[in-house]
Amino acid sequence: MQPDARVPGGARSPAQSGDAGPLKIVYAAGMSLNDSSLYRLWALERLGHRVVALNAFDYRLKNVLLEKIVHRLAAGPTVRRLNRDLLRLAEREKPDLVWTDKLLGMQPKTLDRLRAMGIATVSYMIDNPFGTRQDPGWRLYMKDIPHYDLHVVQRDANIADYRMRGARDVIKIQTAYEPTIHFPPPAGWSDADRDRGVSFIGTPYDQRGEFLTRLWQEFGLPVTVSGGLVWKRRLSAQAVAGMYRGNGELFRAEYREGIWKSKINLSLLTHSNQDEFAHKSFEIAGCGGFLMVERCEGHLSRFVEDKEAVFFSTVEECIRKIALYLPDEAARERIARAGRQRAERSGYHNDHQLRLILDRLQSLRDAQPTTNN
């Protein structure tokens, strides 16, 4: 159940968009209350579609070592059971669409069977199977690529990558904020409520630990870091004591309030994943936070520099911008407010981004010749 009834401005019902009307969707993904895959399910429901969920987390093994092996190989009894259950669910529910969200255990023969049943298939992939980060688990997914009707990716480079692997169709969609989770603070919120100066909430990918340590140690800036306990292995003991706050990742209300309580919210690209923008950037803007983000085309095309967000390219520029904005609450408030308005106006939320996917799928279905099943 959704935690909040908030709906982003401009959201339309299916009838308003001129599409074919509500769909019945089987949605297969690993879902917990802290996963963005669940947020996308909520958006599909808000758009008026009937969603039947299959939670891939139910197929995890309790033995951690064995689960790591299964994840790496994407093979074994649990993978076969997931595919059998998905097909049975499809046979029983007779959906219009099977939507998978980073489902690495899908078998090509399952996708072929769904196609034979007249069911469309969409793969939403937030990560990069072709990137340099070398995450495990992609073996079976790579084989799936020619068997989906539509792939949803986050990078221009992935469009060519997927097509070279035989993808039928690929659409690029940006990551998005979830309006029931990421919304602005109460009226009257100010620096009196903020106890985080220069704040980063997230994971220690790439050289983030070294970058943030420099800001704190070398330049004496009031840096606060929150995220998984892996930070304690990536930072020196001195840096952990000086910067790290909490005892684990921040989710949902804690994550939102962490943004609210930050005077400056840093957002950093995951370069090893070839990201063109940071998911966190849209979440910070959705929360009405002051956004200071790495300069790149993906961000420059989505926010007006120094009016809706503040950009930096080097550590030196980052330091100058922090020195400029940290003491200037009025400027931060003005930019944060404009950034939030831009995010809502331009549809940087799940409802708009998922509608674009469904519109693309509908155009594909409209272009197909009518056949008798």
GUBABA-100950 format. One record per residue (C-alpha): residue in three letters; residue number from 1; x negated, y, z negated. Coordinates in nm, 4 decimals, padded with zeros to 6 digits. Layout:
# GUBABA-100950
ALA | NUM | X | Y | Z
...
//
This chain:
# GUBABA-100950
MET | 1 | 00.0000 | 00.0000 | 00.0000
GLN | 2 | -00.1246 | 00.3477 | 00.0782
PRO | 3 | -00.2374 | 00.5504 | -00.2234
ASP | 4 | -00.1017 | 00.8826 | -00.0988
ALA | 5 | 00.1700 | 01.0071 | 00.1326
ARG | 6 | -00.0474 | 01.2768 | 00.2905
VAL | 7 | -00.0372 | 01.2784 | 00.6703
PRO | 8 | -00.2728 | 01.4829 | 00.8899
GLY | 9 | -00.1360 | 01.7811 | 01.0735
GLY | 10 | -00.0298 | 01.7132 | 01.4279
ALA | 11 | 00.0300 | 01.3405 | 01.3802
ARG | 12 | 00.3022 | 01.2167 | 01.6117
SER | 13 | 00.5311 | 00.9208 | 01.6099
PRO | 14 | 00.5034 | 00.6769 | 01.9020
ALA | 15 | 00.8232 | 00.8156 | 02.0502
GLN | 16 | 00.6689 | 01.1642 | 02.0632
SER | 17 | 00.3652 | 01.0552 | 02.2659
GLY | 18 | 00.5560 | 00.9099 | 02.5569
ASP | 19 | 00.4093 | 00.5637 | 02.5064
ALA | 20 | 00.5883 | 00.2297 | 02.5245
GLY | 21 | 00.7046 | 00.2466 | 02.1634
PRO | 22 | 00.6045 | 00.0606 | 01.8480
LEU | 23 | 00.3815 | -00.2430 | 01.8870
LYS | 24 | 00.3499 | -00.5577 | 01.6829
ILE | 25 | -00.0171 | -00.5911 | 01.5954
VAL | 26 | -00.2136 | -00.8722 | 01.4326
TYR | 27 | -00.5023 | -00.6923 | 01.2623
ALA | 28 | -00.8035 | -00.9101 | 01.1755
ALA | 29 | -01.0861 | -00.7581 | 00.9716
GLY | 30 | -01.2717 | -00.7760 | 00.6457
MET | 31 | -01.0576 | -00.5578 | 00.4215
SER | 32 | -01.0837 | -00.4349 | 00.0663
LEU | 33 | -00.9620 | -00.1110 | -00.0906
ASN | 34 | -01.3057 | 00.0369 | -00.0177
ASP | 35 | -01.3339 | -00.0508 | 00.3523
SER | 36 | -01.2670 | 00.1896 | 00.6386
SER | 37 | -01.1170 | -00.1040 | 00.8315
LEU | 38 | -00.8262 | -00.0956 | 00.5868
TYR | 39 | -00.7877 | 00.2779 | 00.6437
ARG | 40 | -00.7489 | 00.2162 | 01.0160
LEU | 41 | -00.4758 | -00.0390 | 00.9427
TRP | 42 | -00.2932 | 00.2295 | 00.7417
ALA | 43 | -00.3193 | 00.4666 | 01.0375
LEU | 44 | -00.1645 | 00.2105 | 01.2727
GLU | 45 | 00.1258 | 00.1756 | 01.0306
ARG | 46 | 00.1650 | 00.5542 | 01.0026
LEU | 47 | 00.1858 | 00.5682 | 01.3804
GLY | 48 | 00.4926 | 00.3486 | 01.3604
HIS | 49 | 00.3508 | 00.0079 | 01.4523
ARG | 50 | 00.4221 | -00.3164 | 01.2707
VAL | 51 | 00.0953 | -00.4649 | 01.1466
VAL | 52 | 00.0354 | -00.8213 | 01.0309
ALA | 53 | -00.3009 | -00.8509 | 00.8560
LEU | 54 | -00.5539 | -01.1312 | 00.8457
ASN | 55 | -00.8303 | -01.0583 | 00.5952
ALA | 56 | -01.1645 | -01.2025 | 00.7073
PHE | 57 | -01.2964 | -01.1669 | 00.3523
ASP | 58 | -01.0717 | -01.4593 | 00.2596
TYR | 59 | -01.3063 | -01.6797 | 00.4635
ARG | 60 | -01.6230 | -01.5958 | 00.2742
LEU | 61 | -01.8039 | -01.8739 | 00.0927
LYS | 62 | -01.8566 | -01.8409 | -00.2810
ASN | 63 | -02.2138 | -01.9663 | -00.2461
VAL | 64 | -02.4072 | -01.6493 | -00.1619
LEU | 65 | -02.6934 | -01.8263 | 00.0161
LEU | 66 | -02.4610 | -02.0351 | 00.2323
GLU | 67 | -02.2534 | -01.7286 | 00.3139
LYS | 68 | -02.5670 | -01.5479 | 00.4362
ILE | 69 | -02.6455 | -01.8426 | 00.6632
VAL | 70 | -02.2899 | -01.8521 | 00.7996
HIS | 71 | -02.2975 | -01.4756 | 00.8571
ARG | 72 | -02.6266 | -01.4966 | 01.0455
LEU | 73 | -02.5197 | -01.7911 | 01.2627
ALA | 74 | -02.1475 | -01.7058 | 01.2934
ALA | 75 | -02.0790 | -02.0772 | 01.2895
GLY | 76 | -01.9488 | -02.3492 | 01.0609
PRO | 77 | -01.6197 | -02.4675 | 00.9077
THR | 78 | -01.5080 | -02.1264 | 00.7810
VAL | 79 | -01.5548 | -01.9706 | 01.1254
ARG | 80 | -01.3527 | -02.2484 | 01.2848
ARG | 81 | -01.0817 | -02.2119 | 01.0187
LEU | 82 | -01.0598 | -01.8358 | 01.0740
ASN | 83 | -01.0070 | -01.8888 | 01.4474
ARG | 84 | -00.7468 | -02.1618 | 01.3930
ASP | 85 | -00.5572 | -01.9460 | 01.1467
LEU | 86 | -00.5684 | -01.6461 | 01.3785
LEU | 87 | -00.4238 | -01.8487 | 01.6647
ARG | 88 | -00.1514 | -01.9925 | 01.4416
LEU | 89 | -00.0658 | -01.6435 | 01.3240
ALA | 90 | -00.0453 | -01.5231 | 01.6828
GLU | 91 | 00.1726 | -01.8174 | 01.7839
ARG | 92 | 00.4089 | -01.7506 | 01.4936
GLU | 93 | 00.4243 | -01.3707 | 01.5136
LYS | 94 | 00.4021 | -01.3318 | 01.8925
PRO | 95 | 00.2308 | -00.9907 | 01.8697
ASP | 96 | 00.1707 | -00.7468 | 02.1525
LEU | 97 | -00.1868 | -00.6973 | 02.0398
VAL | 98 | -00.4615 | -00.8617 | 01.8364
TRP | 99 | -00.6915 | -00.5939 | 01.6971
THR | 100 | -01.0218 | -00.7002 | 01.5416
ASP | 101 | -01.2384 | -00.4631 | 01.3387
LYS | 102 | -01.6028 | -00.5735 | 01.3222
LEU | 103 | -01.4945 | -00.9367 | 01.3304
LEU | 104 | -01.8163 | -01.1269 | 01.4018
GLY | 105 | -01.6647 | -01.4756 | 01.3751
MET | 106 | -01.4311 | -01.4568 | 01.6738
GLN | 107 | -01.4793 | -01.7385 | 01.9255
PRO | 108 | -01.4527 | -01.6726 | 02.3000
LYS | 109 | -01.2084 | -01.9606 | 02.3439
THR | 110 | -00.9765 | -01.7948 | 02.0885
LEU | 111 | -00.9755 | -01.4754 | 02.2922
ASP | 112 | -00.9078 | -01.6738 | 02.6087
ARG | 113 | -00.6170 | -01.8496 | 02.4409
LEU | 114 | -00.4699 | -01.5153 | 02.3292
ARG | 115 | -00.4983 | -01.3853 | 02.6848
ALA | 116 | -00.3172 | -01.6945 | 02.8151
MET | 117 | -00.0401 | -01.6177 | 02.5658
GLY | 118 | -00.0041 | -01.2679 | 02.7133
ILE | 119 | -00.1503 | -01.0967 | 02.4043
ALA | 120 | -00.3849 | -00.8001 | 02.4515
THR | 121 | -00.7073 | -00.7881 | 02.2499
VAL | 122 | -00.9081 | -00.4938 | 02.1183
SER | 123 | -01.2419 | -00.4993 | 01.9389
TYR | 124 | -01.3223 | -00.1959 | 01.7220
MET | 125 | -01.6949 | -00.1886 | 01.6445
ILE | 126 | -01.8338 | 00.0857 | 01.4234
ASP | 127 | -02.1886 | -00.0597 | 01.4268
ASN | 128 | -02.4347 | -00.1051 | 01.7107
PRO | 129 | -02.5156 | -00.4635 | 01.8160
PHE | 130 | -02.7708 | -00.3247 | 02.0619
GLY | 131 | -02.9505 | -00.0960 | 01.8139
THR | 132 | -03.2964 | -00.1197 | 01.6661
ARG | 133 | -03.1813 | -00.1900 | 01.3109
GLN | 134 | -03.1728 | -00.5656 | 01.3790
ASP | 135 | -02.8799 | -00.6474 | 01.1526
PRO | 136 | -02.7961 | -01.0203 | 01.1493
GLY | 137 | -02.4723 | -01.1838 | 01.2626
TRP | 138 | -02.4321 | -01.0718 | 01.6245
ARG | 139 | -02.4847 | -01.4107 | 01.7980
LEU | 140 | -02.1201 | -01.5022 | 01.8533
TYR | 141 | -01.9994 | -01.1457 | 01.8988
MET | 142 | -02.2305 | -01.0993 | 02.1976
LYS | 143 | -02.0611 | -01.3960 | 02.3626
ASP | 144 | -01.7189 | -01.2410 | 02.2945
ILE | 145 | -01.7843 | -00.9208 | 02.4863
PRO | 146 | -01.6493 | -01.0321 | 02.8294
HIS | 147 | -01.3404 | -01.1876 | 02.6691
TYR | 148 | -01.1815 | -00.8807 | 02.5039
ASP | 149 | -00.9500 | -00.6544 | 02.7003
LEU | 150 | -01.0905 | -00.3389 | 02.5402
HIS | 151 | -01.3964 | -00.2541 | 02.3325
VAL | 152 | -01.4046 | 00.0530 | 02.1091
VAL | 153 | -01.7567 | 00.1867 | 02.0473
GLN | 154 | -01.9165 | 00.4910 | 01.8872
ARG | 155 | -02.2045 | 00.5748 | 02.1233
ASP | 156 | -02.2438 | 00.6728 | 02.4890
ALA | 157 | -02.5303 | 00.4253 | 02.5249
ASN | 158 | -02.3045 | 00.1400 | 02.4164
ILE | 159 | -02.0712 | 00.1924 | 02.7118
ALA | 160 | -02.3470 | 00.0834 | 02.9500
ASP | 161 | -02.4631 | -00.1879 | 02.7063
TYR | 162 | -02.1192 | -00.3462 | 02.6917
ARG | 163 | -02.0572 | -00.3189 | 03.0647
MET | 164 | -02.3872 | -00.4933 | 03.1360
ARG | 165 | -02.2634 | -00.7750 | 02.9128
GLY | 166 | -01.9462 | -00.8058 | 03.1189
ALA | 167 | -01.6979 | -00.5992 | 02.9177
ARG | 168 | -01.3631 | -00.5496 | 03.0918
ASP | 169 | -01.3199 | -00.1984 | 02.9530
VAL | 170 | -01.4941 | 00.0222 | 02.6969
ILE | 171 | -01.3842 | 00.3438 | 02.5275
LYS | 172 | -01.5930 | 00.5689 | 02.3041
ILE | 173 | -01.4131 | 00.6939 | 01.9942
GLN | 174 | -01.5679 | 00.8886 | 01.7095
THR | 175 | -01.5536 | 00.7742 | 01.3504
ALA | 176 | -01.2950 | 00.9587 | 01.1449
TYR | 177 | -01.1797 | 01.0617 | 00.8008
GLU | 178 | -00.8845 | 00.8980 | 00.6288
PRO | 179 | -00.6297 | 01.1684 | 00.5365
THR | 180 | -00.4847 | 00.9757 | 00.2411
ILE | 181 | -00.8329 | 00.9555 | 00.0858
HIS | 182 | -01.0260 | 01.2537 | 00.2220
PHE | 183 | -00.8400 | 01.5757 | 00.1450
PRO | 184 | -00.9397 | 01.9123 | -00.0078
PRO | 185 | -00.9635 | 01.9868 | -00.3807
PRO | 186 | -00.6876 | 02.1574 | -00.5787
ALA | 187 | -00.6358 | 02.5283 | -00.5335
GLY | 188 | -00.8783 | 02.7357 | -00.7338
TRP | 189 | -01.1653 | 02.4869 | -00.7166
SER | 190 | -01.4979 | 02.6721 | -00.7434
ASP | 191 | -01.8633 | 02.6385 | -00.8394
ALA | 192 | -01.7473 | 02.6210 | -01.2001
ASP | 193 | -01.6191 | 02.2729 | -01.1103
ARG | 194 | -01.9337 | 02.1695 | -00.9194
ASP | 195 | -02.2168 | 01.9955 | -01.1024
ARG | 196 | -02.4015 | 01.8671 | -00.7945
GLY | 197 | -02.6290 | 02.1143 | -00.6152
VAL | 198 | -02.7724 | 01.9548 | -00.3001
SER | 199 | -02.5873 | 01.6258 | -00.2758
PHE | 200 | -02.6228 | 01.3089 | -00.0720
ILE | 201 | -02.3730 | 01.0244 | -00.1146
GLY | 202 | -02.4488 | 00.7170 | 00.0932
THR | 203 | -02.7049 | 00.4537 | 00.1848
PRO | 204 | -03.0876 | 00.4724 | 00.2027
TYR | 205 | -03.1203 | 00.3919 | 00.5730
ASP | 206 | -03.4252 | 00.5057 | 00.7701
GLN | 207 | -03.6464 | 00.7550 | 00.5816
ARG | 208 | -03.3688 | 00.9146 | 00.3760
GLY | 209 | -03.5411 | 00.8329 | 00.0486
GLU | 210 | -03.8609 | 01.0081 | 00.1526
PHE | 211 | -03.6693 | 01.3081 | 00.2912
LEU | 212 | -03.4600 | 01.3598 | -00.0222
THR | 213 | -03.7603 | 01.3040 | -00.2495
ARG | 214 | -03.9462 | 01.5806 | -00.0673
LEU | 215 | -03.6579 | 01.8201 | -00.1181
TRP | 216 | -03.6468 | 01.7404 | -00.4891
GLN | 217 | -04.0140 | 01.6877 | -00.5767
GLU | 218 | -04.2098 | 01.9034 | -00.3346
PHE | 219 | -03.9695 | 02.1957 | -00.3085
GLY | 220 | -03.7965 | 02.1786 | -00.6462
LEU | 221 | -03.4407 | 02.1659 | -00.5150
PRO | 222 | -03.1531 | 02.0360 | -00.7322
VAL | 223 | -03.0932 | 01.7138 | -00.5360
THR | 224 | -02.8404 | 01.4537 | -00.6543
VAL | 225 | -02.8158 | 01.1129 | -00.4861
SER | 226 | -02.5346 | 00.8601 | -00.5284
GLY | 227 | -02.4939 | 00.5229 | -00.3628
GLY | 228 | -02.5676 | 00.1537 | -00.4006
LEU | 229 | -02.8242 | 00.0206 | -00.6452
VAL | 230 | -03.0610 | -00.0385 | -00.3532
TRP | 231 | -03.1601 | 00.3263 | -00.4048
LYS | 232 | -03.3428 | 00.2170 | -00.7178
ARG | 233 | -03.5682 | 00.0019 | -00.5008
ARG | 234 | -03.6187 | 00.2662 | -00.2333
LEU | 235 | -03.7071 | 00.5541 | -00.4665
SER | 236 | -03.9927 | 00.5879 | -00.7118
ALA | 237 | -03.9077 | 00.5516 | -01.0786
GLN | 238 | -03.9636 | 00.9251 | -01.1163
ALA | 239 | -03.7281 | 01.0048 | -00.8276
VAL | 240 | -03.4614 | 00.7678 | -00.9627
ALA | 241 | -03.4764 | 00.9436 | -01.2978
GLY | 242 | -03.4644 | 01.2867 | -01.1366
MET | 243 | -03.2129 | 01.2407 | -00.8530
TYR | 244 | -03.0073 | 00.9227 | -00.8762
ARG | 245 | -02.6714 | 00.9478 | -01.0486
GLY | 246 | -02.4303 | 00.6740 | -01.1481
ASN | 247 | -02.4641 | 00.2998 | -01.1279
GLY | 248 | -02.3459 | 00.2054 | -00.7815
GLU | 249 | -02.1552 | 00.3244 | -00.4768
LEU | 250 | -01.8818 | 00.5833 | -00.4938
PHE | 251 | -01.5512 | 00.4865 | -00.3344
ARG | 252 | -01.2123 | 00.6452 | -00.2785
ALA | 253 | -01.1327 | 00.9032 | -00.5514
GLU | 254 | -01.4882 | 00.8964 | -00.6900
TYR | 255 | -01.6320 | 00.9532 | -00.3436
ARG | 256 | -01.3882 | 01.2357 | -00.2694
GLU | 257 | -01.4551 | 01.4001 | -00.6047
GLY | 258 | -01.8299 | 01.3624 | -00.5499
ILE | 259 | -01.7900 | 01.5738 | -00.2363
TRP | 260 | -01.5686 | 01.8241 | -00.4181
LYS | 261 | -01.8273 | 01.8588 | -00.6969
SER | 262 | -02.1150 | 01.9252 | -00.4528
LYS | 263 | -02.2190 | 02.2766 | -00.3604
ILE | 264 | -02.3987 | 02.1438 | -00.0504
ASN | 265 | -02.3097 | 01.8077 | 00.1042
LEU | 266 | -02.5892 | 01.6658 | 00.3187
SER | 267 | -02.4965 | 01.4366 | 00.6075
LEU | 268 | -02.7757 | 01.2410 | 00.7790
LEU | 269 | -02.7745 | 01.0445 | 01.1024
THR | 270 | -02.8604 | 00.6743 | 01.1018
HIS | 271 | -03.1271 | 00.6943 | 01.3716
SER | 272 | -03.2020 | 00.3216 | 01.3590
ASN | 273 | -02.8414 | 00.2616 | 01.4635
GLN | 274 | -02.8688 | 00.5169 | 01.7476
ASP | 275 | -02.5808 | 00.7121 | 01.5952
GLU | 276 | -02.4713 | 01.0287 | 01.7769
PHE | 277 | -02.2911 | 01.1688 | 01.4724
ALA | 278 | -02.2460 | 01.0714 | 01.1102
HIS | 279 | -01.9184 | 00.9216 | 00.9886
LYS | 280 | -01.9806 | 01.1059 | 00.6635
SER | 281 | -01.9682 | 01.4420 | 00.8432
PHE | 282 | -01.5983 | 01.4023 | 00.9200
GLU | 283 | -01.5229 | 01.2729 | 00.5705
ILE | 284 | -01.6974 | 01.5720 | 00.4117
ALA | 285 | -01.5061 | 01.8105 | 00.6379
GLY | 286 | -01.1816 | 01.6255 | 00.5624
CYS | 287 | -01.2471 | 01.6725 | 00.1908
GLY | 288 | -01.3008 | 02.0440 | 00.2379
GLY | 289 | -01.6678 | 02.0157 | 00.1413
PHE | 290 | -01.9500 | 02.2427 | 00.2566
LEU | 291 | -02.1246 | 02.0396 | 00.5279
MET | 292 | -02.4970 | 02.0643 | 00.6032
VAL | 293 | -02.5817 | 01.8142 | 00.8725
GLU | 294 | -02.8580 | 01.7097 | 01.1091
ARG | 295 | -02.8435 | 01.9033 | 01.4337
CYS | 296 | -02.7538 | 01.6850 | 01.7319
GLU | 297 | -02.5261 | 01.7092 | 02.0327
GLY | 298 | -02.2614 | 01.4950 | 01.8627
HIS | 299 | -02.2303 | 01.7420 | 01.5760
LEU | 300 | -02.2799 | 02.0565 | 01.7837
SER | 301 | -01.9899 | 01.9578 | 02.0085
ARG | 302 | -01.7583 | 01.9024 | 01.7107
PHE | 303 | -01.8380 | 02.1932 | 01.4777
VAL | 304 | -01.9302 | 02.5554 | 01.5447
GLU | 305 | -02.2737 | 02.6167 | 01.3956
ASP | 306 | -02.2834 | 02.8416 | 01.0880
LYS | 307 | -01.9054 | 02.8873 | 01.1061
GLU | 308 | -01.7659 | 02.5349 | 01.0519
ALA | 309 | -02.0843 | 02.3547 | 00.9425
VAL | 310 | -02.4519 | 02.4312 | 00.8931
PHE | 311 | -02.7159 | 02.2419 | 01.0929
PHE | 312 | -03.0843 | 02.1660 | 01.0518
SER | 313 | -03.3453 | 01.9877 | 01.2634
THR | 314 | -03.6492 | 01.9757 | 01.0351
VAL | 315 | -03.7140 | 01.9551 | 00.6642
GLU | 316 | -03.8390 | 02.3137 | 00.6767
GLU | 317 | -03.5161 | 02.4366 | 00.8334
CYS | 318 | -03.3149 | 02.2350 | 00.5837
ILE | 319 | -03.4983 | 02.4020 | 00.2972
ARG | 320 | -03.4394 | 02.7501 | 00.4440
LYS | 321 | -03.0686 | 02.6804 | 00.4871
ILE | 322 | -03.0381 | 02.5455 | 00.1327
ALA | 323 | -03.2129 | 02.8548 | -00.0036
LEU | 324 | -02.9702 | 03.0720 | 00.1940
TYR | 325 | -02.6436 | 02.8994 | 00.1053
LEU | 326 | -02.6953 | 02.7476 | -00.2392
PRO | 327 | -02.6524 | 03.0830 | -00.4204
ASP | 328 | -02.3818 | 03.2108 | -00.1815
GLU | 329 | -02.0537 | 03.0570 | -00.2957
ALA | 330 | -01.8404 | 03.2848 | -00.0785
ALA | 331 | -02.0194 | 03.1814 | 00.2417
ARG | 332 | -01.9964 | 02.8137 | 00.1489
GLU | 333 | -01.6255 | 02.8431 | 00.0766
ARG | 334 | -01.5636 | 03.0196 | 00.4069
ILE | 335 | -01.7541 | 02.7612 | 00.6130
ALA | 336 | -01.6045 | 02.4658 | 00.4260
ARG | 337 | -01.2530 | 02.5970 | 00.4824
ALA | 338 | -01.3197 | 02.6493 | 00.8537
GLY | 339 | -01.4748 | 02.3020 | 00.8809
ARG | 340 | -01.1683 | 02.1432 | 00.7258
GLN | 341 | -00.9399 | 02.3358 | 00.9621
ARG | 342 | -01.1477 | 02.2262 | 01.2613
ALA | 343 | -01.1410 | 01.8611 | 01.1535
GLU | 344 | -00.7632 | 01.8653 | 01.1224
ARG | 345 | -00.7001 | 02.0730 | 01.4341
SER | 346 | -00.9295 | 01.8661 | 01.6551
GLY | 347 | -00.8058 | 01.5322 | 01.5275
TYR | 348 | -01.1125 | 01.4029 | 01.3453
HIS | 349 | -00.8799 | 01.1797 | 01.1430
ASN | 350 | -00.7821 | 00.8165 | 01.1896
ASP | 351 | -00.4312 | 00.8859 | 01.3225
HIS | 352 | -00.5529 | 01.0796 | 01.6250
GLN | 353 | -00.8523 | 00.8584 | 01.7014
LEU | 354 | -00.6478 | 00.5368 | 01.6880
ARG | 355 | -00.3782 | 00.6882 | 01.9046
LEU | 356 | -00.6432 | 00.7485 | 02.1730
ILE | 357 | -00.7292 | 00.3779 | 02.1626
LEU | 358 | -00.3675 | 00.2684 | 02.1928
ASP | 359 | -00.3098 | 00.5150 | 02.4773
ARG | 360 | -00.6072 | 00.3643 | 02.6625
LEU | 361 | -00.4755 | 00.0144 | 02.6050
GLN | 362 | -00.1330 | 00.1151 | 02.7318
SER | 363 | -00.2862 | 00.2600 | 03.0478
LEU | 364 | -00.4649 | -00.0715 | 03.1063
ARG | 365 | -00.1441 | -00.2657 | 03.0572
ASP | 366 | 00.0446 | -00.0306 | 03.2907
ALA | 367 | -00.2185 | -00.0860 | 03.5589
GLN | 368 | -00.1887 | -00.4648 | 03.5464
PRO | 369 | 00.0489 | -00.6353 | 03.7899
THR | 370 | 00.3597 | -00.7849 | 03.6329
THR | 371 | 00.3425 | -01.1638 | 03.5982
ASN | 372 | 00.5810 | -01.4215 | 03.4685
ASN | 373 | 00.4394 | -01.6042 | 03.1660
//
